[in-house]
Amino acid sequence: MTENTSTENKKKNKIILIVTGYLILYGVFELMAKLTGDTTLPRNALLITVCVLVAAVVAELVFFKSKFSELVKVLGLGKPGTKAIIASLVITLSLFLCYPLITLKTGYKFIIPDNWLMLAIGVFALHGIAEEVLYRGFLFRRLREGRSFWNAAWIAVILFSAAHIPILINQGLLVGGMAVLLAVVSSIPFSYLYEKGNNTIWAPAIVHAAIDTVIPILAAGQMDEKATMAVTLWMAASMVIPYISFLILRKKR
C-alpha cells in the first residue's frame, strides 16, 4: 500500500513538473512575441527562439535534473532519422503544391515577399524550432515517458490546442476556429514524425514551418473574402496532408 501511494505521488509530482515547465516555456514564447511585436520579422523570430531554447534548458536542468551534456539530445536537437526527414519533405512538397491549386479555386493570388528567404528562416526558427522544442521536445517527450504514444499524444493535444484559443478570440470564429482545429489535428502527425525521427524535432519542424509559411505570404497581400477562403482551404489541406507520415513511416509486417 505504501509503495503504491509513493508511486502515485511520484506520477502526480511529475505531471505537475511537466505542466509547470510547459506553462513557463509557453509563457516565455507568448511574452517575447508581445514584446517584440511583429513575429514575422526574422530578427524577432530568432530572438523568441533563443529565449524559448534558454527557458527549455533551464526547465530541464531545474525540474528534471538533466545533464548539461545531454541537453541537445534531450530537447530533440540531435541527429534525426533519415526516413522521417524524407517523409517531412514529401509532405512539405505536397503542401506547397496546394498553393497554385487554391489560387485556381478561389482566385486569390498569393504574393511572395521580396525578402522571402529571410522570412523563411524566421518562420523555420519560430514555428519550426521554437514551437517544436516546446510542444514535442519538451511536452510530448516528457508525457511519453511511461505512456503509450496515443495516450501521450492526446494529453499533449489538450495542452497544445488550449494554447491556440487566443487565436480564436483575436481572429474570429472561422479563421480562429480553423486554427485551433488545425492545432488539434496536426499535433498527432507532428508527434509521430518526432518519435519516428529518433525523438528529434527536425522532421515535424520542417512540416510545421511549411504550414506556417502562409503567415508572411498572407501578410504581403490584402485580407478580403478571397483571402479568407484561401487560408481556410490551406488550413484544411494542412490538417490532412501531414497524415501521409503514417503511411510512409509505418512498419512493414
GUDRENLUM-140398 format. One line per 5 residues: number of its first residue (from 1); their letters; for each residue x, y, z of N, C-alpha, C. Coordinates in steps of 0.05 Angstrom, whole numbers, plus 32768, in hexadecimal, padded with zeros to 4 digits. Layout:
NUM> A> X/Y/Z/X/Y/Z/X/Y/Z ~ ...
//
This chain:
1> MTENT> 8010/7FE8/8000/8000/8000/8000/8011/8019/8000 ~ 8026/8019/8010/8038/802F/8011/8047/8034/7FF7 ~ 8050/801E/7FEA/805E/8020/7FD1/804B/802B/7FBB ~ 8032/8022/7FBB/801F/802C/7FA7/801A/804A/7FAB ~ 8018/8052/7FC4/8013/806E/7FCA/802B/807F/7FC1
6> STENK> 8043/8074/7FC7/805C/8082/7FBF/805E/8085/7FA1 ~ 8057/8070/7F92/8058/8070/7F75/8044/8084/7F6A ~ 802C/8085/7F75/8017/8098/7F6C/8020/80B5/7F71 ~ 802C/80B9/7F88/8036/80D4/7F8F/804C/80DD/7F7B ~ 805D/80CA/7F74/8072/80D1/7F61/8067/80D8/7F46
11> KKNKI> 8052/80C9/7F3D/8045/80CF/7F24/8038/80EA/7F24 ~ 802A/80F0/7F3A/801D/810A/7F3D/8031/8121/7F3D ~ 8047/811D/7F4B/805B/8132/7F4D/8068/8136/7F31 ~ 806C/8120/7F22/8078/8123/7F08/8065/8132/7EF5 ~ 804B/812C/7EF6/8038/813A/7EE6/8038/8158/7EEC
16> ILIVT> 803A/815E/7F06/803B/817A/7F0F/8053/8188/7F03 ~ 806A/817A/7F04/8083/8186/7EF9/8080/818A/7EDB ~ 8074/8176/7ECD/8071/8178/7EB0/8060/8190/7EA9 ~ 8049/8192/7EB6/8036/81A8/7EB0/8042/81C3/7EB7 ~ 8050/81C4/7ECE/805D/81DC/7ED6/8073/81E5/7EC2
21> GYLIL> 8083/81D2/7EBA/8098/81D8/7EA6/808C/81E1/7E8C ~ 8076/81D3/7E84/8068/81DB/7E6B/805E/81F7/7E6D ~ 8051/81FE/7E83/8046/8219/7E86/805B/822E/7E86 ~ 8072/8228/7E92/8089/823B/7E92/8093/823F/7E75 ~ 8097/8229/7E67/80A1/822C/7E4B/808D/823B/7E3A
26> YGVFE> 8073/8233/7E3D/805E/8241/7E2D/805C/825E/7E35 ~ 805F/8264/7E4F/805E/8280/7E58/8075/8290/7E4C ~ 808D/8284/7E4C/80A4/8292/7E3F/809E/8298/7E22 ~ 8094/8284/7E14/808D/8286/7DF8/807A/829D/7DF3 ~ 8064/829E/7E02/804F/82B2/7DFE/8059/82CE/7E07
31> LMAKL> 8067/82CF/7E1D/8071/82E8/7E27/8084/82F5/7E13 ~ 8097/82E5/7E09/80AA/82F0/7DF5/809D/82F8/7DDB ~ 8088/82E9/7DD4/8079/82F0/7DBC/806C/830B/7DBE ~ 8061/8310/7DD6/8054/832A/7DDB/8069/8341/7DDD ~ 807F/833B/7DEA/8094/8350/7DEE/80A1/8358/7DD3
36> TGDTT> 80A5/8344/7DC2/80B2/834A/7DA8/809F/8355/7D94 ~ 8085/8350/7D98/8071/835B/7D86/806C/834A/7D6D ~ 807A/834F/7D58/8076/8341/7D3E/8087/8328/7D3D ~ 807A/8311/7D41/8089/82F8/7D41/8091/82EE/7D25 ~ 8087/82FC/7D10/808F/82F4/7CF5/80AB/82FF/7CEE
41> LPRNA> 80B4/8313/7CFE/80CF/831E/7CF9/80E4/8309/7D02 ~ 80F6/8302/7CF1/810A/82EC/7CF7/8119/82F1/7D11 ~ 8121/830A/7D17/8131/830F/7D2F/8120/830A/7D48 ~ 8106/8311/7D47/80F4/830B/7D5D/80F0/82ED/7D61 ~ 80EC/82DF/7D4B/80E8/82C2/7D4C/8100/82B4/7D58
46> LLITV> 8118/82BD/7D50/8130/82B1/7D5A/8134/82B7/7D78 ~ 812D/82CF/7D81/812F/82D6/7D9D/811C/82C5/7DAE ~ 8103/82C2/7DA4/80F0/82B2/7DB3/80FA/8295/7DB5 ~ 8105/828B/7D9F/810E/826F/7D9E/8125/826B/7DB3 ~ 8137/827E/7DB4/814D/827C/7DC7/8143/827C/7DE4
51> CVLVA> 812F/828D/7DE9/8124/828F/7E04/8115/8275/7E0C ~ 8107/8269/7DF9/80F9/8250/7DFE/810D/8239/7E03 ~ 8123/8239/7DF4/8138/8224/7DF8/8145/8227/7E13 ~ 814A/8240/7E1B/8156/8245/7E36/8143/823C/7E4C ~ 8129/8242/7E49/8115/823A/7E5C/8113/821C/7E5E
56> AVVAE> 8115/820E/7E47/8113/81F1/7E46/812B/81E5/7E54 ~ 8142/81F0/7E50/815B/81E7/7E5D/8158/81E9/7E7C ~ 814E/8201/7E85/814B/8205/7EA1/8137/81F2/7EAD ~ 8121/81EE/7E9F/810C/81DB/7EA9/8116/81BF/7EAC ~ 8126/81B6/7E98/8132/819B/7E9A/8146/8199/7EB0
61> LVFFK> 8156/81AD/7EB4/816B/81AC/7EC9/815E/81AD/7EE5 ~ 814A/81BF/7EE8/813F/81C4/7F03/812A/81AF/7F0A ~ 8117/81A9/7EF8/8101/8198/7EFE/8108/817A/7EFC ~ 8118/8173/7EE8/811D/8157/7EE2/813A/814E/7EE6 ~ 814A/8161/7EEF/8166/815B/7EF6/8175/814E/7EDE
66> SKFSE> 816F/8157/7EC6/817D/814C/7EAF/819A/8155/7EAF ~ 81AB/8144/7EA3/81C7/814B/7EA1/81CB/815F/7E8A ~ 81DC/8173/7E90/81E0/8188/7E7C/81EB/817D/7E61 ~ 81FC/8168/7E63/8207/815C/7E4C/81F3/814D/7E3A ~ 81DC/8147/7E46/81C7/8138/7E37/81B0/8149/7E2E
71> LVKVL> 81B2/8163/7E32/819B/8175/7E2C/8194/8175/7E0E ~ 81A8/8174/7DFD/81A3/8174/7DE0/8191/815C/7DD9 ~ 8198/8145/7DE3/8188/812D/7DDE/816D/812E/7DEC ~ 816D/8137/7E05/8155/8138/7E15/8140/814A/7E09 ~ 8148/8160/7DFE/8135/8173/7DF2/812E/816E/7DD5
76> GLGKP> 8138/8157/7DCB/8131/814F/7DB0/8141/815D/7D9A ~ 8158/8167/7DA1/8169/8175/7D8D/8180/8164/7D82 ~ 817E/814A/7D87/8193/8138/7D7D/8190/8131/7D60 ~ 819C/811B/7D59/819C/8111/7D3D/8181/8104/7D37 ~ 8173/810E/7D22/8159/8103/7D1C/815A/80E9/7D0C
81> GTKAI> 8144/80DA/7D0B/8142/80C3/7CFA/813E/80CB/7CDD ~ 814D/80BE/7CCC/814C/80C5/7CAF/8131/80C2/7CA3 ~ 8124/80AC/7CAA/8109/80A6/7C9E/80F4/80BB/7CA7 ~ 80F6/80C4/7CC0/80E4/80D8/7CCA/80E8/80F3/7CBB ~ 8101/80F9/7CB6/8107/8112/7CA7/80FC/8110/7C8B
86> IASLV> 80FF/80F9/7C7E/80F5/80F5/7C63/80D6/80F8/7C63 ~ 80CA/80EC/7C77/80AC/80EE/7C7A/80A4/810B/7C7D ~ 80B3/811B/7C8D/80AC/8137/7C91/80AF/8147/7C77 ~ 80C3/8140/7C67/80C7/814E/7C4E/80B1/8147/7C3A ~ 80A8/812F/7C3A/8092/8126/7C28/8079/8136/7C30
91> ITLSL> 8074/8137/7C4A/805C/8146/7C54/805E/8164/7C4D ~ 8076/816F/7C50/807A/818C/7C4A/8075/8191/7C2D ~ 8080/8180/7C1B/807C/8184/7BFE/805E/8182/7BF8 ~ 8050/816F/7C04/8034/816C/7BFF/8024/8184/7C08 ~ 802D/8190/7C1F/8020/81A8/7C29/8024/81BF/7C16
96> FLCYP> 803D/81C3/7C0D/8043/81DA/7BFB/8034/81D8/7BE0 ~ 802E/81BF/7BD8/801F/81BC/7BBF/8002/81C6/7BC2 ~ 7FF9/81C8/7BDB/7FDE/81D2/7BE1/7FDB/81F0/7BDB ~ 7FF1/81FF/7BDC/7FF0/821C/7BD7/7FE4/8222/7BBC ~ 7FEF/8218/7BA6/7FE2/821E/7B8C/7FC6/8212/7B89
101> LITLK> 7FC1/81FC/7B95/7FA6/81F0/7B94/7F92/8201/7BA2 ~ 7F9A/820D/7BB9/7F88/821F/7BC7/7F83/8238/7BB7 ~ 7F97/8242/7BAA/7F94/8259/7B99/7F80/8254/7B83 ~ 7F81/823C/7B76/7F6E/8235/7B61/7F52/8233/7B6C ~ 7F4F/822A/7B85/7F35/8226/7B91/7F29/8240/7B9A
106> TGYKF> 7F39/8252/7BA6/7F2E/826A/7BB2/7F33/8284/7BA3 ~ 7F47/8283/7B92/7F4E/829C/7B83/7F61/82AE/7B93 ~ 7F67/82A6/7BAC/7F79/82B5/7BBC/7F96/82B0/7BB4 ~ 7FA5/82C5/7BB0/7FC1/82C3/7BA7/7FD3/82C6/7BBF ~ 7FE1/82B1/7BC6/7FF5/82B2/7BDC/800D/82C2/7BD2
111> IIPDN> 8015/82D6/7BE2/802B/82E7/7BDB/8044/82DF/7BEB ~ 8059/82D8/7BDD/8072/82D0/7BEA/8082/82EA/7BF0 ~ 8088/82F0/7C09/8096/8308/7C10/80B2/8308/7C04 ~ 80BD/8320/7C00/80D8/8323/7BF4/80ED/8317/7C06 ~ 80EA/8319/7C20/80FE/830E/7C33/80F5/82F3/7C3D
116> WLMLA> 80EB/82E2/7C2A/80DF/82C8/7C31/80F3/82B6/7C3F ~ 810D/82B7/7C38/8121/82A5/7C43/8124/82AB/7C61 ~ 8127/82C4/7C68/812A/82CB/7C85/8111/82C5/7C94 ~ 80FA/82CA/7C87/80E0/82C4/7C94/80DE/82A6/7C99 ~ 80E7/8296/7C86/80E6/8279/7C88/80F8/826F/7CA0
121> IGVFA> 810F/827C/7CA3/8121/8276/7CB9/8113/827C/7CD4 ~ 8105/8293/7CD5/80F7/829B/7CED/80E0/8288/7CF3 ~ 80D1/8280/7CDF/80BB/826D/7CE2/80C5/8252/7CED ~ 80DC/8248/7CE1/80E6/822F/7CEA/80F1/8230/7D07 ~ 80FD/8247/7D0D/8107/824A/7D29/80F0/824B/7D3D
126> LHGIA> 80DC/825C/7D37/80C6/8260/7D4B/80B3/8248/7D4C ~ 80A8/8242/7D34/8093/822D/7D33/809E/8211/7D31 ~ 80B7/820F/7D27/80C3/81F5/7D25/80D2/81EE/7D3E ~ 80E7/81FD/7D44/80F8/81F6/7D5B/80EB/81FD/7D76 ~ 80E4/8216/7D7A/80D9/821F/7D94/80C0/820F/7D9C
131> EEVLY> 80AD/820E/7D8A/8094/8201/7D91/8097/81E3/7D94 ~ 80A8/81D7/7D83/80AC/81BA/7D85/80BC/81B2/7D9E ~ 80CF/81C3/7DA6/80DD/81BD/7DBF/80C9/81BF/7DD6 ~ 80B7/81D2/7DD5/80A3/81D6/7DEA/808F/81BE/7DEA ~ 8083/81B8/7DD3/806D/81A5/7DD2/8076/8188/7DD0
136> RGFLF> 808C/8183/7DC1/8095/8167/7DBE/80AE/8162/7DCF ~ 80C2/8173/7DCC/80DB/816D/7DDA/80D8/816E/7DF9 ~ 80C6/817E/7E02/80C1/817F/7E1F/80A7/8171/7E27 ~ 8090/817B/7E1E/8076/8172/7E28/8071/8155/7E20 ~ 8071/814E/7E07/806B/8133/7DFE/807F/811F/7E09
141> RRLRE> 8098/8126/7E07/80AD/8113/7E10/80A9/810C/7E2D ~ 80A4/8120/7E3E/80A1/811A/7E5B/8087/810B/7E60 ~ 8072/8111/7E52/8059/8102/7E55/805B/80E5/7E4B ~ 806D/80E1/7E38/8070/80C6/7E2C/807D/80B3/7E3F ~ 808C/80BD/7E52/809A/80AB/7E65/8086/809C/7E76
146> GRSFW> 8085/8082/7E72/8073/8071/7E82/8057/8070/7E76 ~ 8053/807B/7E5E/8039/807B/7E52/803B/8070/7E35 ~ 8025/8067/7E2A/8024/805F/7E0E/8025/8079/7DFD ~ 802B/8075/7DE3/802C/808C/7DD1/8011/809B/7DD1 ~ 7FFB/808D/7DCF/7FE1/809A/7DCC/7FD9/80A7/7DE6
151> NAAWI> 7FDE/809C/7DFD/7FD7/80A9/7E16/7FE6/80C3/7E19 ~ 8000/80C2/7E14/8011/80DA/7E16/8008/80EF/7E01 ~ 8003/80E6/7DE9/7FFB/80F8/7DD3/7FE1/8107/7DD9 ~ 7FCD/80F9/7DE5/7FB4/8105/7DEA/7FB5/8119/7E02 ~ 7FC6/8112/7E15/7FC9/8125/7E2C/7FD7/813F/7E21
156> AVILF> 7FEB/813B/7E10/7FF9/8152/7E04/7FE6/8162/7DF3 ~ 7FD3/8155/7DE5/7FC0/8163/7DD4/7FAF/8177/7DE4 ~ 7FA7/816E/7DFC/7F96/8180/7E0D/7FA5/8199/7E14 ~ 7FBE/8196/7E1D/7FCE/81AE/7E24/7FD6/81BE/7E0B ~ 7FDC/81B0/7DF6/7FE5/81BD/7DDD/7FCF/81CE/7DD1
161> SAAHI> 7FB7/81C2/7DD0/7FA0/81D0/7DC4/7F97/81E8/7DD6 ~ 7F99/81E4/7DF0/7F91/81F9/7E02/7FA2/8212/7DFE ~ 7FBB/820E/7DF6/7FCD/8225/7DF1/7FC4/8235/7DD9 ~ 7FB3/822A/7DC8/7FAB/8238/7DAF/7F90/8246/7DB2 ~ 7F84/8244/7DCA/7F6A/8251/7DCE/7F6B/826F/7DCA
166> PILIN> 7F81/827D/7DD2/7F82/829A/7DCD/7F7F/82A1/7DAF ~ 7F87/828F/7D9D/7F83/8294/7D81/7F66/8295/7D7A ~ 7F56/8283/7D87/7F39/8283/7D84/7F2D/829D/7D8C ~ 7F37/82A8/7DA1/7F2C/82C2/7DAB/7F34/82D9/7D99 ~ 7F4D/82D9/7D90/7F57/82F0/7D81/7F4F/82F0/7D64
171> QGLLV> 7F4C/82D7/7D58/7F48/82D6/7D3B/7F2B/82CD/7D33 ~ 7F1A/82C9/7D46/7EFF/82C2/7D3F/7EFA/82A4/7D3E ~ 7EE0/829D/7D3B/7ED8/8281/7D3D/7EE2/8271/7D25 ~ 7EE2/827B/7D0D/7EE9/826B/7CF6/7F07/8266/7CF5 ~ 7F17/827B/7CF2/7F34/8278/7CF0/7F40/826E/7D0B
176> GGMAV> 7F37/827A/7D21/7F41/8272/7D3B/7F39/8255/7D42 ~ 7F20/824E/7D3B/7F17/8233/7D41/7F26/821F/7D30 ~ 7F2C/8225/7D17/7F3B/8213/7D06/7F58/8211/7D11 ~ 7F63/8227/7D1C/7F7E/8226/7D27/7F7F/8213/7D3F ~ 7F6B/8215/7D50/7F6A/8203/7D68/7F67/81E6/7D5F
181> LLAVV> 7F55/81E2/7D4C/7F50/81C7/7D41/7F6A/81BC/7D34 ~ 7F78/81CD/7D26/7F91/81C5/7D19/7FA5/81BD/7D2E ~ 7FA6/81CC/7D44/7FB9/81C6/7D5A/7FB3/81AA/7D66 ~ 7F99/81A4/7D69/7F91/818A/7D74/7F99/8174/7D61 ~ 7F91/8177/7D48/7F94/8161/7D34/7FB1/815C/7D2D
186> SSIPF> 7FC0/8172/7D2A/7FDC/816F/7D21/7FEF/8165/7D37 ~ 7FE7/8168/7D50/7FF8/8160/7D66/7FFF/8142/7D65 ~ 7FEC/8132/7D5C/7FF0/8115/7D5B/8007/810E/7D47 ~ 8005/8116/7D2D/801B/810F/7D1B/8035/811C/7D22 ~ 8034/8134/7D2F/804D/8140/7D38/805B/812F/7D4D
191> SYLYE> 804B/8125/7D5F/8056/8113/7D74/8061/80F9/7D68 ~ 8053/80F0/7D54/805B/80D7/7D46/8076/80DB/7D38 ~ 8078/80F2/7D2A/8091/80F8/7D1C/80A8/80FB/7D30 ~ 80A2/8108/7D46/80B6/810B/7D5C/80C0/80F0/7D65 ~ 80AE/80DE/7D6B/80B6/80C4/7D76/80C4/80B3/7D61
196> KGNNT> 80BA/80B3/7D49/80C7/80A3/7D33/80E1/80AF/7D2A ~ 80E5/80C8/7D31/80FE/80D6/7D29/8113/80D5/7D3F ~ 8114/80BF/7D4E/8127/80BB/7D64/8123/80CF/7D7A ~ 810A/80D5/7D80/8103/80E9/7D95/8111/8104/7D91 ~ 8110/810D/7D78/811C/8127/7D72/8106/8139/7D65
201> IWAPA> 8109/8153/7D67/80F4/8165/7D5E/80F6/816C/7D41 ~ 810B/8163/7D33/8110/816E/7D18/80FB/8167/7D04 ~ 80F1/814E/7D03/80DD/8146/7CF0/80C3/8156/7CF5 ~ 80B8/8156/7D0D/80A0/8166/7D11/80A5/8184/7D0E ~ 80BD/818D/7D13/80C4/81AA/7D10/80C1/81B2/7CF3
206> IVHAA> 80CA/81A1/7CE1/80C9/81A7/7CC4/80AB/81AA/7CBC ~ 809B/8197/7CC4/807E/8197/7CBC/8070/81AF/7CCA ~ 8076/81B3/7CE3/806A/81C9/7CF3/8070/81E4/7CE5 ~ 8089/81E7/7CDE/8091/8200/7CD1/8084/8203/7CB6 ~ 8082/81ED/7CA7/8076/81ED/7C8D/8059/81F7/7C8F
211> IDTVI> 804A/81EC/7CA3/802E/81F5/7CA6/802C/8212/7CAC ~ 803F/821C/7CBC/803D/8238/7CC5/804B/824C/7CB2 ~ 8054/8242/7C9B/805E/8255/7C86/8047/8267/7C7C ~ 802E/825E/7C81/8017/826E/7C78/8016/8288/7C87 ~ 8022/828A/7C9F/801F/82A2/7CAF/802C/82BB/7CA2
216> PILAA> 8047/82BA/7C9B/8052/82D1/7C8D/8048/82D5/7C71 ~ 803F/82BF/7C64/8034/82C2/7C49/801A/82D1/7C49 ~ 8009/82CB/7C5C/7FF0/82D9/7C5F/7FF4/82F6/7C68 ~ 8008/82FA/7C79/800E/8315/7C83/8016/8327/7C6C ~ 8021/831C/7C56/802A/832C/7C40/8012/8335/7C2E
221> GQMDE> 7FFB/8329/7C32/7FE4/8330/7C22/7FCE/833C/7C33 ~ 7FB6/833E/7C27/7F9F/8349/7C35/7F8D/8333/7C3F ~ 7F82/8337/7C58/7F70/8323/7C63/7F53/832B/7C5B ~ 7F49/831D/7C47/7F2D/8321/7C3F/7F1F/8306/7C3F ~ 7F08/8305/7C32/7EF8/82EC/7C32/7F07/82D6/7C24
226> KATMA> 7F15/82DC/7C0E/7F25/82C8/7C00/7F3C/82BD/7C11 ~ 7F49/82D0/7C1F/7F5F/82C8/7C30/7F55/82B6/7C47 ~ 7F3E/82BC/7C52/7F33/82AC/7C67/7F2D/8290/7C5E ~ 7F22/828E/7C46/7F1C/8273/7C3A/7F36/8264/7C34 ~ 7F4A/8273/7C2B/7F64/8267/7C24/7F71/825B/7C3D
231> VTLWM> 7F72/826B/7C53/7F7F/8261/7C6B/7F6F/824A/7C78 ~ 7F55/824B/7C74/7F44/8235/7C7E/7F4B/821B/7C70 ~ 7F4E/821C/7C55/7F55/8205/7C46/7F71/81FB/7C4C ~ 7F83/820E/7C51/7F9F/8207/7C58/7F9F/81F8/7C73 ~ 7F90/8202/7C86/7F8F/81F4/7CA0/7F83/81D9/7C9D
236> AASMV> 7F6E/81D6/7C8C/7F62/81BC/7C88/7F76/81A8/7C7C ~ 7F86/81B2/7C69/7F9A/81A1/7C5D/7FB0/819A/7C72 ~ 7FB6/81AD/7C83/7FCB/81A8/7C98/7FC2/8195/7CAD ~ 7FA7/8191/7CB0/7F9D/817D/7CC3/7FA0/8161/7CB8 ~ 7F9E/815E/7C9E/7F9D/8144/7C92/7FB8/8139/7C89
241> IPYIS> 7FC7/814A/7C7A/7FDF/8141/7C6D/7FF4/8136/7C80 ~ 7FF9/8142/7C98/800E/8137/7CAA/8009/811A/7CB2 ~ 7FF1/8110/7CAF/7FEB/80F4/7CB7/7FF7/80E0/7CA3 ~ 8003/80EB/7C8D/8012/80DA/7C7B/8029/80CC/7C8A ~ 8032/80D9/7C9F/8048/80CE/7CAF/8042/80B3/7CBA
246> FLILR> 8029/80AE/7CC1/8021/8093/7CCB/8023/807E/7CB5 ~ 8020/8085/7C9C/8022/8072/7C86/8040/806D/7C80 ~ 8050/8083/7C80/806C/8080/7C79/807C/8072/7C8E ~ 8076/8078/7CA7/8087/806F/7CBD/807D/8057/7CCC ~ 8066/804C/7CC4/805C/8035/7CD2/806E/801D/7CCE
251> KKR> 806F/800B/7CE1/8080/7FF4/7CDF/8073/7FDF/7CCD ~ 8082/7FD3/7CBC/8078/7FBE/7CAB/8078/7FA4/7CBB ~ 8062/7F95/7CB7/8060/7F7B/7CC5/8072/7F66/7CB7
//
